Amino acid sequence: MRQEIIQSLMQMNMKSALNVFVMSVAMLSVGCASLQQEQQTTPTPPVNSVTLPEGSIRYDTDDARIAQLWSAAEQARIEENTDLALQRLFEALELSPQNSLIWSRAAEIQLNNQQASLAENFAMKSNTFAGENASLLHRNWLIIEHARSLRGDLLGVRSAHKKVQEYQYR
C-alpha cells in the first residue's frame, strides 16, 4: 500500500510545475479583474473545478488501514465520486485526526464541490498539523485563497495571497 501511495504522489509531482503556473496565472487574473471591477456588486460565478499543485507533498504512514483508505479516496476522487472520497478521508481522519495531508485533500475536494467555507476550514486544520511542510502549507494557502475568492472576500484573498507567496519558494 505504501508503494502505491508513493507512486500516486510521484505521478502527481509531474503535473506540479504546470499546475503552479496555471494557478498563479488564474490568481493574478482574479486579482486584476477584481481591481478593475471594484464598483461591481454582483459576485463572479464560481469556477467548476480547481487545479491545485499536488506534487512534492509526502506523508509516509506505516498504518496499512490509512494507506488503504487514502487509496480508496483517491480512486473515488479520480472517478469523480466526491461523496465516497470524502467518506473514505473522514474514516482515515478517525484513525489519524492530525494527518495534515488528509485534511488538505478533504479541503481540495470541498473546494471542487463549491463548499468554500468547509474548504477553508479544512485547509486551516491541515495547516495546524503541517508543521514545517512548506509544500503542504503553500498548497493549503492556495486553497484558502481560492475559497475566499469564491466567497467574494477580497481582503481575505489578499492576506491569503501573501501567505501563498511566503511559502511558494521555501
TIRO-2110 file (N, C-alpha, C; in Angstrom, 1 decimal):
// TIRO-2110
0.8, -1.2, 0.0, N, 1, A
0.0, 0.0, 0.0, CA, 1, A
0.9, 1.3, 0.0, C, 1, A
1.9, 1.2, 0.8, N, 2, A
2.8, 2.4, 0.9, CA, 2, A
3.4, 2.8, -0.5, C, 2, A
3.8, 1.7, -1.2, N, 3, A
4.4, 2.0, -2.5, CA, 3, A
3.3, 2.6, -3.5, C, 3, A
2.1, 2.2, -3.4, N, 4, A
1.0, 2.8, -4.2, CA, 4, A
0.8, 4.2, -3.9, C, 4, A
0.9, 4.6, -2.7, N, 5, A
0.8, 6.0, -2.3, CA, 5, A
1.9, 6.8, -2.8, C, 5, A
3.1, 6.3, -2.7, N, 6, A
4.3, 7.0, -3.2, CA, 6, A
4.2, 7.1, -4.7, C, 6, A
3.8, 6.1, -5.4, N, 7, A
3.7, 6.1, -6.8, CA, 7, A
2.6, 7.2, -7.2, C, 7, A
1.5, 7.2, -6.5, N, 8, A
0.5, 8.1, -6.8, CA, 8, A
1.0, 9.6, -6.6, C, 8, A
1.7, 9.8, -5.5, N, 9, A
2.2, 11.2, -5.3, CA, 9, A
3.3, 11.6, -6.3, C, 9, A
4.1, 10.6, -6.7, N, 10, A
5.1, 10.9, -7.7, CA, 10, A
4.5, 11.2, -9.1, C, 10, A
3.4, 10.5, -9.4, N, 11, A
2.7, 10.9, -10.7, CA, 11, A
2.2, 12.3, -10.6, C, 11, A
1.6, 12.6, -9.5, N, 12, A
1.1, 14.0, -9.3, CA, 12, A
2.2, 15.0, -9.4, C, 12, A
3.4, 14.7, -9.0, N, 13, A
4.5, 15.6, -9.0, CA, 13, A
4.8, 16.1, -10.4, C, 13, A
4.6, 15.3, -11.4, N, 14, A
4.9, 15.7, -12.8, CA, 14, A
4.1, 16.9, -13.2, C, 14, A
2.9, 16.9, -12.7, N, 15, A
1.9, 18.0, -13.1, CA, 15, A
2.1, 19.2, -12.2, C, 15, A
2.9, 19.1, -11.2, N, 16, A
3.0, 20.2, -10.2, CA, 16, A
3.4, 21.5, -10.8, C, 16, A
4.5, 21.5, -11.6, N, 17, A
5.0, 22.8, -12.1, CA, 17, A
4.0, 23.5, -13.0, C, 17, A
3.3, 22.7, -13.9, N, 18, A
2.3, 23.3, -14.7, CA, 18, A
1.1, 23.7, -13.9, C, 18, A
0.7, 23.0, -12.9, N, 19, A
-0.4, 23.4, -12.0, CA, 19, A
-0.1, 24.7, -11.3, C, 19, A
1.1, 24.8, -10.8, N, 20, A
1.5, 26.0, -10.1, CA, 20, A
1.4, 27.2, -11.0, C, 20, A
1.9, 27.0, -12.2, N, 21, A
1.9, 28.1, -13.2, CA, 21, A
0.4, 28.5, -13.5, C, 21, A
-0.4, 27.5, -13.8, N, 22, A
-1.8, 27.8, -14.1, CA, 22, A
-2.5, 28.5, -13.0, C, 22, A
-2.3, 28.0, -11.8, N, 23, A
-2.9, 28.6, -10.6, CA, 23, A
-2.5, 30.0, -10.4, C, 23, A
-1.2, 30.3, -10.6, N, 24, A
-0.6, 31.6, -10.4, CA, 24, A
-1.3, 32.6, -11.4, C, 24, A
-1.4, 32.1, -12.7, N, 25, A
-2.0, 33.0, -13.7, CA, 25, A
-3.4, 33.2, -13.4, C, 25, A
-4.1, 32.2, -12.9, N, 26, A
-5.5, 32.3, -12.5, CA, 26, A
-5.7, 33.3, -11.4, C, 26, A
-4.8, 33.2, -10.4, N, 27, A
-4.9, 34.1, -9.2, CA, 27, A
-4.6, 35.6, -9.6, C, 27, A
-3.6, 35.8, -10.5, N, 28, A
-3.3, 37.1, -11.0, CA, 28, A
-4.5, 37.7, -11.8, C, 28, A
-5.1, 36.8, -12.6, N, 29, A
-6.3, 37.3, -13.3, CA, 29, A
-7.4, 37.7, -12.4, C, 29, A
-7.7, 36.9, -11.4, N, 30, A
-8.7, 37.2, -10.5, CA, 30, A
-8.4, 38.5, -9.8, C, 30, A
-7.2, 38.7, -9.3, N, 31, A
-6.8, 39.9, -8.6, CA, 31, A
-7.0, 41.1, -9.5, C, 31, A
-6.5, 41.1, -10.8, N, 32, A
-6.6, 42.2, -11.7, CA, 32, A
-8.1, 42.5, -12.0, C, 32, A
-8.9, 41.4, -12.3, N, 33, A
-10.3, 41.6, -12.6, CA, 33, A
-11.0, 42.3, -11.4, C, 33, A
-10.7, 41.9, -10.2, N, 34, A
-11.4, 42.4, -9.0, CA, 34, A
-11.0, 43.9, -8.9, C, 34, A
-9.8, 44.3, -9.2, N, 35, A
-9.4, 45.7, -9.1, CA, 35, A
-10.1, 46.5, -10.1, C, 35, A
-10.3, 46.0, -11.3, N, 36, A
-11.0, 46.7, -12.4, CA, 36, A
-12.5, 46.8, -12.2, C, 36, A
-13.0, 45.8, -11.5, N, 37, A
-14.5, 45.8, -11.3, CA, 37, A
-14.9, 46.1, -9.8, C, 37, A
-14.1, 47.0, -9.2, N, 38, A
-14.4, 47.3, -7.8, CA, 38, A
-15.8, 47.8, -7.5, C, 38, A
-16.4, 48.5, -8.4, N, 39, A
-17.7, 49.1, -8.2, CA, 39, A
-18.8, 48.0, -8.5, C, 39, A
-18.5, 47.0, -9.1, N, 40, A
-19.5, 45.9, -9.4, CA, 40, A
-19.8, 45.2, -8.1, C, 40, A
-21.1, 45.0, -7.8, N, 41, A
-21.5, 44.4, -6.6, CA, 41, A
-21.9, 42.9, -6.7, C, 41, A
-22.1, 42.4, -8.0, N, 42, A
-22.5, 41.0, -8.1, CA, 42, A
-21.3, 40.2, -8.2, C, 42, A
-21.2, 39.1, -7.4, N, 43, A
-20.0, 38.2, -7.4, CA, 43, A
-19.9, 37.4, -8.7, C, 43, A
-18.7, 37.1, -9.0, N, 44, A
-18.4, 36.3, -10.2, CA, 44, A
-18.9, 34.9, -9.9, C, 44, A
-19.5, 34.2, -11.0, N, 45, A
-19.9, 32.8, -10.8, CA, 45, A
-18.7, 31.9, -10.5, C, 45, A
-18.9, 30.9, -9.6, N, 46, A
-17.8, 30.0, -9.2, CA, 46, A
-17.3, 29.2, -10.4, C, 46, A
-16.0, 28.9, -10.3, N, 47, A
-15.4, 28.0, -11.3, CA, 47, A
-15.8, 26.6, -10.9, C, 47, A
-16.0, 25.7, -12.0, N, 48, A
-16.4, 24.4, -11.7, CA, 48, A
-15.4, 23.5, -11.1, C, 48, A
-14.1, 23.6, -11.4, N, 49, A
-13.1, 22.8, -10.8, CA, 49, A
-11.9, 23.6, -10.5, C, 49, A
-11.1, 23.2, -9.6, N, 50, A
-9.9, 23.9, -9.2, CA, 50, A
-8.7, 23.0, -9.5, C, 50, A
-7.7, 23.7, -10.0, N, 51, A
-6.5, 23.0, -10.3, CA, 51, A
-5.5, 23.5, -9.3, C, 51, A
-5.0, 22.6, -8.5, N, 52, A
-4.0, 22.9, -7.4, CA, 52, A
-2.8, 22.1, -7.6, C, 52, A
-1.7, 22.6, -7.1, N, 53, A
-0.4, 21.9, -7.2, CA, 53, A
-0.5, 20.7, -6.2, C, 53, A
-0.2, 19.5, -6.7, N, 54, A
-0.2, 18.4, -5.8, CA, 54, A
1.1, 17.7, -5.6, C, 54, A
2.1, 18.1, -6.3, N, 55, A
3.4, 17.4, -6.2, CA, 55, A
4.2, 17.8, -5.0, C, 55, A
5.2, 17.0, -4.8, N, 56, A
6.2, 17.2, -3.8, CA, 56, A
5.6, 17.3, -2.4, C, 56, A
4.4, 16.7, -2.2, N, 57, A
3.9, 16.7, -0.8, CA, 57, A
3.8, 15.2, -0.5, C, 57, A
4.5, 14.9, 0.6, N, 58, A
4.6, 13.5, 1.0, CA, 58, A
4.1, 13.3, 2.5, C, 58, A
3.5, 12.2, 2.7, N, 59, A
3.2, 11.8, 4.0, CA, 59, A
3.3, 10.3, 4.1, C, 59, A
4.3, 9.8, 4.8, N, 60, A
4.5, 8.4, 4.9, CA, 60, A
3.8, 7.9, 6.1, C, 60, A
3.2, 6.7, 5.9, N, 61, A
2.5, 6.1, 7.0, CA, 61, A
2.8, 4.6, 7.1, C, 61, A
2.9, 4.1, 8.2, N, 62, A
3.1, 2.6, 8.4, CA, 62, A
1.7, 1.9, 8.7, C, 62, A
0.7, 2.7, 8.8, N, 63, A
-0.6, 2.2, 9.1, CA, 63, A
-1.3, 1.8, 7.8, C, 63, A
-1.4, 0.5, 7.6, N, 64, A
-2.0, -0.1, 6.3, CA, 64, A
-3.4, 0.4, 6.1, C, 64, A
-4.2, 0.5, 7.2, N, 65, A
-5.6, 0.9, 7.0, CA, 65, A
-5.7, 2.4, 6.5, C, 65, A
-4.8, 3.3, 7.0, N, 66, A
-4.9, 4.6, 6.5, CA, 66, A
-4.4, 4.6, 5.0, C, 66, A
-3.4, 3.9, 4.7, N, 67, A
-3.0, 3.8, 3.3, CA, 67, A
-4.1, 3.3, 2.4, C, 67, A
-4.8, 2.3, 2.9, N, 68, A
-5.9, 1.7, 2.1, CA, 68, A
-7.1, 2.7, 1.9, C, 68, A
-7.4, 3.4, 3.0, N, 69, A
-8.4, 4.4, 2.9, CA, 69, A
-8.0, 5.6, 1.9, C, 69, A
-6.7, 6.0, 2.0, N, 70, A
-6.2, 7.0, 1.1, CA, 70, A
-6.4, 6.6, -0.3, C, 70, A
-6.0, 5.3, -0.6, N, 71, A
-6.0, 4.8, -1.9, CA, 71, A
-7.5, 4.7, -2.4, C, 71, A
-8.4, 4.3, -1.6, N, 72, A
-9.8, 4.3, -2.0, CA, 72, A
-10.4, 5.7, -2.2, C, 72, A
-9.9, 6.6, -1.4, N, 73, A
-10.4, 8.0, -1.6, CA, 73, A
-9.9, 8.6, -2.9, C, 73, A
-8.6, 8.3, -3.2, N, 74, A
-8.0, 8.8, -4.5, CA, 74, A
-8.8, 8.1, -5.7, C, 74, A
-9.1, 6.9, -5.6, N, 75, A
-9.8, 6.2, -6.7, CA, 75, A
-11.2, 6.8, -6.9, C, 75, A
-11.9, 7.1, -5.8, N, 76, A
-13.2, 7.7, -5.8, CA, 76, A
-13.1, 9.1, -6.4, C, 76, A
-12.0, 9.8, -6.0, N, 77, A
-11.9, 11.2, -6.5, CA, 77, A
-11.6, 11.2, -8.0, C, 77, A
-10.8, 10.3, -8.5, N, 78, A
-10.5, 10.2, -9.9, CA, 78, A
-11.8, 9.8, -10.7, C, 78, A
-12.6, 9.0, -10.1, N, 79, A
-13.9, 8.7, -10.7, CA, 79, A
-15.0, 9.7, -10.5, C, 79, A
-14.6, 10.8, -9.8, N, 80, A
-15.5, 12.0, -9.6, CA, 80, A
-16.6, 11.6, -8.6, C, 80, A
-16.4, 10.7, -7.8, N, 81, A
-17.4, 10.3, -6.7, CA, 81, A
-16.9, 11.0, -5.4, C, 81, A
-17.2, 12.3, -5.3, N, 82, A
-16.6, 13.1, -4.2, CA, 82, A
-17.2, 12.7, -2.9, C, 82, A
-18.5, 12.2, -2.9, N, 83, A
-19.1, 11.8, -1.6, CA, 83, A
-18.3, 10.6, -1.0, C, 83, A
-18.0, 9.6, -1.9, N, 84, A
-17.3, 8.5, -1.4, CA, 84, A
-15.9, 8.8, -1.0, C, 84, A
-15.2, 9.7, -1.8, N, 85, A
-13.9, 10.1, -1.5, CA, 85, A
-13.8, 10.8, -0.1, C, 85, A
-14.8, 11.7, 0.1, N, 86, A
-14.8, 12.4, 1.4, CA, 86, A
-15.1, 11.4, 2.6, C, 86, A
-16.0, 10.4, 2.3, N, 87, A
-16.3, 9.4, 3.3, CA, 87, A
-15.0, 8.6, 3.7, C, 87, A
-14.2, 8.2, 2.7, N, 88, A
-13.0, 7.5, 3.0, CA, 88, A
-12.0, 8.3, 3.7, C, 88, A
-11.9, 9.6, 3.3, N, 89, A
-11.0, 10.5, 4.0, CA, 89, A
-11.4, 10.7, 5.5, C, 89, A
-12.7, 10.9, 5.7, N, 90, A
-13.1, 11.0, 7.1, CA, 90, A
-12.9, 9.8, 7.9, C, 90, A
-13.0, 8.6, 7.3, N, 91, A
-12.7, 7.4, 8.0, CA, 91, A
-11.2, 7.4, 8.4, C, 91, A
-10.4, 7.8, 7.5, N, 92, A
-8.9, 7.9, 7.8, CA, 92, A
-8.6, 8.9, 8.9, C, 92, A
-9.4, 10.0, 8.9, N, 93, A
-9.2, 11.0, 9.9, CA, 93, A
-9.6, 10.5, 11.3, C, 93, A
-10.5, 9.6, 11.3, N, 94, A
-10.9, 9.0, 12.6, CA, 94, A
-9.7, 8.2, 13.2, C, 94, A
-9.0, 7.6, 12.3, N, 95, A
-7.8, 6.8, 12.7, CA, 95, A
-6.6, 7.7, 13.0, C, 95, A
-6.5, 8.8, 12.3, N, 96, A
-5.3, 9.7, 12.3, CA, 96, A
-5.8, 11.2, 12.2, C, 96, A
-6.4, 11.7, 13.3, N, 97, A
-7.0, 13.0, 13.2, CA, 97, A
-6.0, 14.2, 13.0, C, 97, A
-4.8, 14.0, 13.2, N, 98, A
-3.8, 15.0, 13.0, CA, 98, A
-3.0, 14.8, 11.7, C, 98, A
-3.6, 14.1, 10.7, N, 99, A
-2.9, 13.9, 9.4, CA, 99, A
-3.2, 15.1, 8.5, C, 99, A
-2.2, 15.9, 8.4, N, 100, A
-2.4, 17.1, 7.6, CA, 100, A
-2.7, 16.9, 6.1, C, 100, A
-2.1, 15.9, 5.5, N, 101, A
-2.4, 15.6, 4.1, CA, 101, A
-3.8, 15.2, 3.9, C, 101, A
-4.4, 14.4, 4.7, N, 102, A
-5.8, 14.0, 4.6, CA, 102, A
-6.7, 15.2, 4.7, C, 102, A
-6.4, 16.1, 5.7, N, 103, A
-7.2, 17.3, 5.9, CA, 103, A
-7.1, 18.2, 4.6, C, 103, A
-5.9, 18.3, 4.0, N, 104, A
-5.7, 19.1, 2.8, CA, 104, A
-6.5, 18.5, 1.6, C, 104, A
-6.4, 17.2, 1.5, N, 105, A
-7.2, 16.6, 0.3, CA, 105, A
-8.7, 16.8, 0.5, C, 105, A
-9.2, 16.7, 1.8, N, 106, A
-10.6, 16.9, 2.0, CA, 106, A
-10.9, 18.4, 1.7, C, 106, A
-10.0, 19.3, 2.0, N, 107, A
-10.2, 20.7, 1.6, CA, 107, A
-10.3, 20.9, 0.1, C, 107, A
-9.4, 20.3, -0.6, N, 108, A
-9.5, 20.4, -2.1, CA, 108, A
-10.8, 19.8, -2.6, C, 108, A
-11.2, 18.7, -2.1, N, 109, A
-12.5, 18.2, -2.6, CA, 109, A
-13.7, 19.1, -2.3, C, 109, A
-13.7, 19.6, -1.1, N, 110, A
-14.7, 20.6, -0.7, CA, 110, A
-14.7, 21.8, -1.6, C, 110, A
-13.5, 22.3, -2.0, N, 111, A
-13.4, 23.4, -2.9, CA, 111, A
-14.0, 23.1, -4.3, C, 111, A
-13.6, 21.9, -4.7, N, 112, A
-14.2, 21.5, -6.0, CA, 112, A
-15.7, 21.3, -6.0, C, 112, A
-16.2, 21.1, -4.8, N, 113, A
-17.7, 20.9, -4.6, CA, 113, A
-18.3, 22.3, -4.4, C, 113, A
-17.6, 23.4, -4.5, N, 114, A
-18.1, 24.7, -4.3, CA, 114, A
-18.5, 25.0, -2.8, C, 114, A
-17.9, 24.2, -1.9, N, 115, A
-18.1, 24.4, -0.4, CA, 115, A
-16.9, 25.2, 0.1, C, 115, A
-16.9, 26.5, -0.2, N, 116, A
-15.8, 27.4, 0.1, CA, 116, A
-15.5, 27.4, 1.6, C, 116, A
-16.5, 27.6, 2.4, N, 117, A
-16.2, 27.7, 3.9, CA, 117, A
-15.6, 26.4, 4.5, C, 117, A
-16.2, 25.3, 4.0, N, 118, A
-15.6, 24.0, 4.5, CA, 118, A
-14.2, 23.8, 4.0, C, 118, A
-14.0, 24.2, 2.7, N, 119, A
-12.6, 24.0, 2.2, CA, 119, A
-11.6, 24.9, 3.0, C, 119, A
-12.0, 26.1, 3.3, N, 120, A
-11.1, 26.9, 4.1, CA, 120, A
-10.9, 26.4, 5.4, C, 120, A
-11.9, 25.9, 6.1, N, 121, A
-11.8, 25.3, 7.4, CA, 121, A
-10.9, 24.1, 7.4, C, 121, A
-11.0, 23.2, 6.5, N, 122, A
-10.2, 22.0, 6.4, CA, 122, A
-8.8, 22.4, 6.1, C, 122, A
-8.5, 23.3, 5.2, N, 123, A
-7.2, 23.7, 4.9, CA, 123, A
-6.5, 24.4, 6.1, C, 123, A
-7.2, 25.1, 6.9, N, 124, A
-6.7, 25.7, 8.1, CA, 124, A
-6.3, 24.6, 9.1, C, 124, A
-7.2, 23.6, 9.2, N, 125, A
-7.0, 22.5, 10.1, CA, 125, A
-5.7, 21.8, 9.6, C, 125, A
-5.5, 21.6, 8.3, N, 126, A
-4.3, 21.0, 7.8, CA, 126, A
-3.1, 21.8, 8.2, C, 126, A
-3.2, 23.1, 8.1, N, 127, A
-2.1, 24.0, 8.4, CA, 127, A
-1.7, 23.8, 9.9, C, 127, A
-2.7, 23.5, 10.7, N, 128, A
-2.4, 23.3, 12.2, CA, 128, A
-1.4, 22.2, 12.4, C, 128, A
-1.6, 21.1, 11.6, N, 129, A
-0.8, 19.9, 11.8, CA, 129, A
0.4, 19.8, 10.8, C, 129, A
0.5, 20.8, 9.9, N, 130, A
1.5, 20.6, 8.8, CA, 130, A
3.0, 20.9, 9.2, C, 130, A
3.1, 21.5, 10.4, N, 131, A
4.5, 21.7, 10.9, CA, 131, A
5.3, 22.6, 9.9, C, 131, A
6.4, 22.1, 9.5, N, 132, A
7.3, 22.9, 8.6, CA, 132, A
7.2, 22.4, 7.2, C, 132, A
6.2, 21.7, 6.8, N, 133, A
6.0, 21.2, 5.5, CA, 133, A
5.6, 22.4, 4.5, C, 133, A
6.6, 23.1, 4.0, N, 134, A
6.3, 24.3, 3.2, CA, 134, A
5.4, 24.0, 1.9, C, 134, A
5.6, 22.8, 1.3, N, 135, A
4.9, 22.5, 0.1, CA, 135, A
3.4, 22.3, 0.5, C, 135, A
3.1, 21.7, 1.6, N, 136, A
1.7, 21.5, 2.0, CA, 136, A
1.1, 22.8, 2.5, C, 136, A
1.9, 23.6, 3.2, N, 137, A
1.4, 24.9, 3.6, CA, 137, A
1.1, 25.8, 2.4, C, 137, A
2.0, 25.8, 1.4, N, 138, A
1.7, 26.5, 0.1, CA, 138, A
0.4, 26.1, -0.5, C, 138, A
0.3, 24.8, -0.6, N, 139, A
-0.9, 24.2, -1.2, CA, 139, A
-2.2, 24.6, -0.5, C, 139, A
-2.1, 24.5, 0.9, N, 140, A
-3.3, 24.9, 1.7, CA, 140, A
-3.6, 26.4, 1.6, C, 140, A
-2.6, 27.2, 1.5, N, 141, A
-2.9, 28.6, 1.3, CA, 141, A
-3.5, 29.0, 0.0, C, 141, A
-3.1, 28.2, -1.1, N, 142, A
-3.8, 28.3, -2.4, CA, 142, A
-5.3, 28.0, -2.3, C, 142, A
-5.6, 26.9, -1.5, N, 143, A
-7.0, 26.5, -1.3, CA, 143, A
-7.7, 27.6, -0.6, C, 143, A
-7.1, 28.1, 0.5, N, 144, A
-7.7, 29.2, 1.3, CA, 144, A
-8.0, 30.4, 0.4, C, 144, A
-7.0, 30.8, -0.4, N, 145, A
-7.1, 32.0, -1.2, CA, 145, A
-8.2, 31.8, -2.2, C, 145, A
-8.3, 30.7, -2.8, N, 146, A
-9.4, 30.4, -3.8, CA, 146, A
-10.8, 30.4, -3.1, C, 146, A
-10.8, 29.8, -2.0, N, 147, A
-12.1, 29.7, -1.2, CA, 147, A
-12.6, 31.1, -0.9, C, 147, A
-11.7, 31.9, -0.4, N, 148, A
-12.0, 33.3, -0.1, CA, 148, A
-12.5, 34.1, -1.3, C, 148, A
-11.8, 33.8, -2.4, N, 149, A
-12.2, 34.4, -3.7, CA, 149, A
-13.6, 34.0, -4.1, C, 149, A
-14.0, 32.7, -3.9, N, 150, A
-15.3, 32.3, -4.2, CA, 150, A
-16.4, 33.0, -3.4, C, 150, A
-16.0, 33.3, -2.2, N, 151, A
-16.9, 34.0, -1.2, CA, 151, A
-17.0, 35.5, -1.4, C, 151, A
-16.1, 36.0, -2.3, N, 152, A
-16.0, 37.4, -2.5, CA, 152, A
-15.3, 38.2, -1.4, C, 152, A
-14.5, 37.5, -0.6, N, 153, A
-13.7, 38.2, 0.5, CA, 153, A
-12.4, 38.7, -0.1, C, 153, A
-12.4, 39.9, -0.6, N, 154, A
-11.2, 40.4, -1.3, CA, 154, A
-10.1, 40.7, -0.3, C, 154, A
-10.3, 41.2, 0.9, N, 155, A
-9.3, 41.4, 1.9, CA, 155, A
-8.7, 40.0, 2.3, C, 155, A
-9.6, 39.0, 2.5, N, 156, A
-9.1, 37.7, 2.8, CA, 156, A
-8.2, 37.1, 1.7, C, 156, A
-8.6, 37.3, 0.5, N, 157, A
-7.8, 36.8, -0.7, CA, 157, A
-6.4, 37.5, -0.6, C, 157, A
-6.4, 38.8, -0.4, N, 158, A
-5.1, 39.5, -0.3, CA, 158, A
-4.2, 38.9, 0.8, C, 158, A
-4.8, 38.7, 2.0, N, 159, A
-3.9, 38.2, 3.1, CA, 159, A
-3.5, 36.7, 2.8, C, 159, A
-4.4, 35.9, 2.2, N, 160, A
-4.0, 34.6, 1.8, CA, 160, A
-2.9, 34.5, 0.7, C, 160, A
-3.1, 35.5, -0.2, N, 161, A
-2.1, 35.5, -1.3, CA, 161, A
-0.7, 35.8, -0.7, C, 161, A
-0.6, 36.7, 0.3, N, 162, A
0.7, 36.9, 0.9, CA, 162, A
1.3, 35.7, 1.5, C, 162, A
0.4, 34.8, 2.1, N, 163, A
0.9, 33.5, 2.6, CA, 163, A
1.3, 32.6, 1.5, C, 163, A
0.6, 32.6, 0.4, N, 164, A
1.0, 31.8, -0.7, CA, 164, A
2.4, 32.2, -1.2, C, 164, A
2.6, 33.4, -1.3, N, 165, A
3.9, 33.9, -1.7, CA, 165, A
5.0, 33.6, -0.7, C, 165, A
4.7, 33.6, 0.6, N, 166, A
5.6, 33.3, 1.6, CA, 166, A
6.1, 31.9, 1.5, C, 166, A
5.2, 30.9, 1.2, N, 167, A
5.6, 29.5, 1.2, CA, 167, A
5.9, 29.0, -0.2, C, 167, A
5.8, 29.8, -1.2, N, 168, A
5.9, 29.4, -2.6, CA, 168, A
7.3, 28.8, -2.9, C, 168, A
8.3, 29.5, -2.4, N, 169, A
9.7, 29.1, -2.8, CA, 169, A
10.5, 28.6, -1.7, C, 169, A
9.9, 28.1, -0.6, N, 170, A
10.6, 27.5, 0.5, CA, 170, A
11.1, 26.1, 0.2, C, 170, A
END
